[in-house]
Structure formats: structure tokens, C-alpha cells
Amino acid sequence: MTETVLVTGGTGFVAGWCVAELLDRGYAVRATIRDRAREDAVREAAGGREGLSFAVADLTRHEDWDAAVAGCDYVLHVASPLGGDGHGTDETLVGPARDGALRVLHAATRAGVKRVVMTSSTAAATPSDGRAVSDETVWTDPTDRALTPYRRSKLLAERAAWDYMATRSGGTTLTTILPVAVFGPVLSTGNAGSVDVVGRLLAGRPPLLPRFGFTVVDVRDLADLHIRAMTAPEAAGERLVAGGDFMWLADIARTLREHLGDRAAKVPTRGVPDAAVRLLARFVPELRALTPLLGRQLTFSSAKAQRLLGFSPRPAAATIVDCAESLEAARPALRGA
């Protein structure tokens, strides 16, 4: 019998790849959306694959979650309020992320699904002691004054999920996946997510390169890890970092210039002093959100996911090139062609 997986936030970048990969592996997929008008966009992103259905559900509302989960064997809870651009507040991000996760878990445990795999973030595993490598054993300090509302929302949502599951009995188990910066090919022009960093570089923005760096994970590898964690017995009750190589923004820019040639002509080549970035961050919210990471080479280790589940992240440079190629291919659509 075909098993059914509920994927929350079906219009998102990561969720879109989870949907496509699950359908390719023979699962029936029910994707949640907040508006029926988005069905066609999700179907298009899934390449017209068979086996996709929809449920309308909103993280900020109790209604509809029991119906969304009914009859499902697994849940991939990928949805979360957006706010990585620095414009979100505790009110708009923390409550919906935390309470939304609890609504999904409550419905899932009531329905008796086998496992919920929740997409958290390494924002919930960022050390404040200056160490250079972090992993799943680390929990971000919620009192850290440098914590942005978005990062706090990811931390508190995951904490609430684990606290909730500690009070429950029954057959439903929880696994959390903590991705780093997610890049890779886009499935549609409407769910690009974090790959906007690459799109901006191709457009020549910013004109100078600040000393920001990221541990990178390919969205295709991330979707694969979600599915591995969904079914592997050894993943029950575990936190798992999803990460690969560390790259400075200057490394990403160099990779684009080397592999895309003339198409990367606008990609900046020069750096900018840290002091200038901190000054500018007073006026640019998205910069202000990143300033605590300025000049910091913090790597997140996925050794546990590799050991337990055979996770094998591809080289970050390949991910960046594939990401850029997909954005280039999408340009006619972005122009309305």
C-alpha cells in the first residue's frame, strides 16, 4: 500500500524539493498551502508528477490541521514564518513558528503518524563561546542579545517541539533537521528562498563583498536527508545537522566567475572593511541580522547524519554553480517571457 506524507509549507524552496523527491520515490504527498490559488504553482514546481494532493492549513490557526494530517503515515514539517531578511519581529515570527509547530505535532500525535520530521535550523545550534565548529549537541542561548527574531523563532520552535514530545506517549516519534545555508537549483521562480544571495551576486549586489561566510547544504541533499530521517529507526528522537562545506561570500563570488564566465560579469570582486559593514548595518535590517557573523568562520558538522543515515553532502562549489545555472535559466520567466 502506498504511504502518504504530509509536507507543510508546500510553496517553499525546501518543501518543494521534498515534495518532488517523495513523489519520485513512490509516496503519495499531501502538501499544505494557505491559499488554494497556489495549487498550480506547487504542481508546476513538482513537474506535474502524479500522487500530489493539497490541504489548506495555516500555522497561525488551529482549524484544518486534524484534517490535513488524517490518513498520513508521516509528516515533514518544513513550514516556518519567513523573516531571514531582518524585517521580522518576535510578534510576527516567534509565536507563529512555535505555536505552529505545536499545532502540527498535536494533530500528528492525535492521528498516530509514525514520525514527524521537523525542519529546524543551525540558528538553534549556534555557540556563543567563539568555537569554530558546532553540532547537534549545542543549543543557542535564547538570552543572547545578538539573536534576531528569526533565529530566535527557529530556536524556540524546536525547543517547544521537543518539550511537547517529552510529554506524549504513543507511537509517534520526532526527528529534527538543522540545515545550514540552503542553496541549489530552484524549482520555480516563486520559491527561491536563500538562493537570493546568488541571484544578487549575479546582478552585482552588493558591489563590494563583506566578510560573511556560510556552511552550505544543497537543497537536494537536504530533501534526501529529510526522507532518510523519516523512515530510519535510528533517527527517532535525534537532532541532525545538515551541512557541507564552508564558503566565504568571496569564495562564492569567485566560483561564479570561474564557472559562468561572461554571465558572471557583474559579480563583485573586491572586499569591504568590517567597520564599513557595521556602520551600514545600522540602516540596513538584513545586514544588521548578519553582523554577529561578520568575519566568523563557523562550521556546522554533519558527521552524525553521515554516520547514522549515510548523508553525503555534495561539494558546495557544485551546489553554487547549479544554483546559478537554474537562476539563469529562470530569467526569461522572471521577465515575463
C-alpha positions in Angstrom: 0.0 0.0 0.0 1.3 3.5 -0.9 2.3 5.5 2.2 1.2 9.2 2.4 3.4 12.0 3.6 2.1 15.4 4.7 4.6 18.2 3.7 3.8 21.5 5.3 4.6 24.8 3.5 4.3 23.3 0.1 5.1 26.5 -1.7 8.6 26.8 -0.1 12.0 26.1 -1.6 12.9 23.2 0.7 9.4 21.8 0.8 9.2 21.9 -3.0 12.2 19.6 -3.3 10.9 17.3 -0.5 7.6 17.0 -2.4 9.3 16.3 -5.7 11.7 13.7 -4.2 8.9 11.9 -2.2 6.8 11.6 -5.4 9.8 10.2 -7.3 10.2 7.6 -4.6 6.6 6.4 -4.9 5.0 8.2 -1.9 1.7 9.9 -2.1 2.2 13.5 -1.0 -0.3 15.9 0.6 1.1 19.5 0.7 -0.3 22.2 2.8 -0.9 25.6 1.4 -2.6 28.7 2.8 -4.4 29.5 -0.4 -6.0 27.2 -3.0 -4.8 29.6 -5.6 -1.2 28.3 -5.0 -2.0 24.7 -6.1 -0.9 25.2 -9.7 2.4 26.7 -8.7 3.2 23.8 -6.4 2.2 21.3 -9.1 4.4 23.1 -11.6 7.3 23.0 -9.2 6.7 19.3 -8.8 7.0 18.8 -12.5 3.5 17.5 -12.9 4.3 14.3 -11.0 1.4 12.1 -10.1 0.3 11.5 -6.5 0.1 15.1 -5.2 -2.8 16.5 -3.3 -3.4 19.5 -1.1 -4.7 20.7 2.2 -5.4 24.3 3.2 -3.9 24.9 6.6 -2.2 27.9 8.3 0.3 27.8 11.2 -1.5 30.6 13.0 -4.8 28.8 13.1 -6.0 25.6 14.9 -8.5 24.8 12.2 -7.8 22.3 9.5 -4.7 20.6 10.9 -6.5 17.4 12.0 -8.0 17.1 8.5 -4.6 17.8 6.9 -2.9 15.0 8.8 -5.7 12.5 8.7 -4.7 9.3 6.9 -1.0 10.3 6.7 1.8 7.9 7.7 4.5 10.6 8.1 4.8 14.4 8.4 7.6 16.6 7.1 7.0 19.9 9.0 9.0 22.2 6.8 6.9 25.4 7.0 8.0 28.3 9.1 7.3 32.0 9.0 9.8 33.9 6.8 11.9 36.6 8.3 15.6 36.0 7.5 15.8 39.4 5.8 15.8 41.1 9.2 12.4 42.7 8.9 10.5 40.2 11.1 9.7 40.8 14.8 9.2 38.5 17.8 5.5 39.0 17.4 5.4 38.1 13.7 7.9 35.2 13.9 8.3 33.6 17.3 4.7 32.9 18.1 3.7 31.5 14.6 6.8 29.3 14.4 6.5 27.9 18.0 2.7 27.6 18.1 2.5 26.4 14.5 4.9 23.6 15.3 2.9 22.6 18.3 -0.3 22.6 16.2 1.3 20.2 13.7 2.6 18.0 16.4 -0.7 17.9 18.2 -2.5 16.8 15.1 0.2 14.3 14.1 0.2 12.6 17.5 -3.6 12.5 17.6 -3.6 10.9 14.2 -0.9 8.4 15.2 1.5 9.2 12.4 4.7 7.2 12.6 7.1 10.1 12.6 7.3 13.9 12.3 10.5 15.3 10.8 10.7 19.0 11.6 12.9 21.4 9.8 14.7 23.5 12.4 17.9 25.4 11.7 21.5 25.7 12.8 20.3 29.0 14.2 19.2 26.7 17.0 22.7 25.3 17.5 24.9 28.4 17.3 27.5 28.6 20.1 28.2 31.8 21.9 31.6 30.8 23.2 33.5 31.5 20.0 34.2 27.9 19.0 34.9 27.3 15.3 32.8 24.1 14.9 29.3 23.3 16.1 27.0 20.3 16.0 23.7 19.0 17.4 24.9 18.9 21.0 24.8 22.7 21.0 21.8 24.8 21.8 21.7 28.5 21.1 21.5 30.7 24.1 18.0 32.3 24.0 19.2 35.3 26.0 21.9 36.2 23.5 21.3 39.9 22.7 22.6 39.4 19.2 19.9 36.8 18.4 17.5 38.1 15.7 13.7 37.4 15.9 14.0 34.9 13.0 16.9 33.0 14.7 15.0 33.1 18.0 11.9 31.7 16.3 13.7 28.7 15.0 15.3 28.0 18.4 12.1 28.4 20.4 10.0 26.4 17.9 12.4 23.4 18.1 12.7 23.6 21.9 8.9 23.7 22.2 8.6 20.7 19.9 11.0 18.6 22.0 9.3 19.7 25.2 5.9 18.7 23.8 7.0 15.3 22.7 8.5 14.6 26.1 5.0 14.8 27.5 3.5 12.4 24.9 3.2 8.6 24.8 2.3 6.6 21.8 3.9 5.6 18.6 4.7 8.9 17.0 8.4 9.9 17.1 10.1 13.2 16.3 13.3 14.0 14.4 14.6 17.5 13.8 16.8 18.5 10.9 19.1 21.6 11.3 20.1 22.9 7.9 22.8 25.5 7.3 22.5 28.0 4.4 20.5 26.2 1.8 21.4 26.7 -1.9 20.8 24.7 -5.1 18.6 24.7 -8.1 15.2 26.4 -7.9 12.1 24.5 -9.0 10.1 27.7 -9.6 10.6 31.4 -9.7 8.4 31.9 -6.7 10.1 29.8 -4.0 13.8 30.7 -4.4 14.4 31.2 -0.6 18.0 31.7 0.4 19.4 31.4 -3.1 18.6 35.1 -3.5 22.2 35.5 -2.3 23.4 34.0 -5.5 20.9 36.0 -7.6 22.1 39.2 -6.0 25.7 38.4 -6.7 24.9 37.7 -10.4 23.2 41.1 -10.5 26.3 42.8 -9.0 24.8 43.3 -5.5 26.4 44.1 -3.2 29.1 46.0 -5.2 31.7 45.1 -2.5 31.9 41.8 -0.6 31.6 41.8 3.2 33.4 39.0 5.1 30.4 36.8 5.6 30.6 33.1 5.3 28.3 30.1 5.5 28.3 26.4 5.8 26.4 25.3 2.7 24.0 22.5 2.0 22.4 21.6 -1.3 18.6 21.6 -1.2 18.6 18.2 -3.0 20.8 16.7 -0.3 18.6 18.3 2.4 15.4 16.8 0.9 17.1 13.4 0.8 18.1 13.7 4.5 14.5 14.5 5.4 13.3 11.3 3.8 16.1 9.2 5.3 15.3 10.6 8.7 11.6 9.9 8.1 11.9 6.2 7.8 15.2 5.2 9.6 14.6 3.6 13.0 17.9 5.1 14.3 16.8 8.6 13.5 13.9 8.6 16.1 14.4 11.2 18.8 17.5 12.7 17.1 18.7 16.2 16.1 20.7 16.1 12.9 22.7 18.9 11.3 22.5 19.1 7.5 25.6 20.8 6.3 28.6 20.5 3.9 31.5 22.8 3.1 32.1 26.3 4.5 32.4 29.1 1.9 33.1 32.8 2.3 31.0 35.1 0.2 34.2 35.9 -1.7 34.6 32.2 -2.4 31.0 32.0 -3.8 31.7 35.1 -6.0 34.9 33.5 -7.3 33.2 30.2 -8.0 30.5 32.1 -10.0 33.1 34.0 -12.1 35.2 30.9 -12.8 32.3 28.7 -13.9 29.8 31.1 -15.5 32.3 33.3 -17.5 30.6 36.3 -19.1 27.3 35.5 -17.4 29.0 36.4 -14.1 30.5 39.7 -15.4 28.6 41.7 -12.8 29.7 39.6 -9.8 31.8 41.8 -7.5 35.5 41.1 -6.9 36.5 43.5 -4.1 36.0 43.2 -0.4 34.8 45.9 2.1 36.2 46.6 5.6 34.3 45.2 8.5 33.9 48.6 10.1 32.1 49.9 7.0 29.7 46.9 7.1 28.9 47.6 10.8 28.2 51.2 10.0 25.9 50.4 7.1 24.1 47.7 9.2 22.7 50.5 11.3 20.5 51.4 8.4 20.0 48.0 6.6 18.0 45.4 8.5 19.2 42.4 6.5 22.8 43.4 7.2 22.1 44.0 10.9 20.8 40.4 11.2 24.1 39.1 9.9 26.6 41.4 11.6 27.2 39.0 14.5 28.6 36.5 12.0 30.9 39.1 10.3 34.4 37.6 9.9 33.4 34.5 11.8 34.3 31.1 10.2 31.8 28.9 12.0 31.4 25.4 10.5 28.5 23.1 11.4 29.4 19.4 11.3 27.0 16.8 9.8 29.1 13.9 11.0 26.2 12.5 12.9 23.9 12.4 9.9 26.6 10.9 7.8 27.3 8.2 10.4 23.6 7.3 11.2 21.9 7.8 7.9 24.6 7.8 5.2 24.1 11.5 4.5 26.6 12.6 1.8 26.6 16.3 1.0 27.9 17.2 -2.4 30.7 19.8 -2.8 29.5 23.3 -2.1 31.0 24.7 -5.2 28.9 22.4 -7.3 25.8 23.4 -5.4 26.6 27.1 -6.1 27.1 26.5 -9.8 23.9 24.5 -10.2 22.0 27.2 -8.2 23.3 29.9 -10.6 22.6 27.9 -13.7 19.0 27.4 -12.6 18.6 31.1 -11.8 20.0 31.9 -15.3 17.5 29.5 -16.9 14.7 31.1 -15.0 15.5 34.7 -16.2 13.0 34.6 -19.1 10.2 33.7 -16.7 11.2 36.5 -14.4 11.0 38.9 -17.3 7.5 37.6 -18.1 8.6 35.8 -21.3 
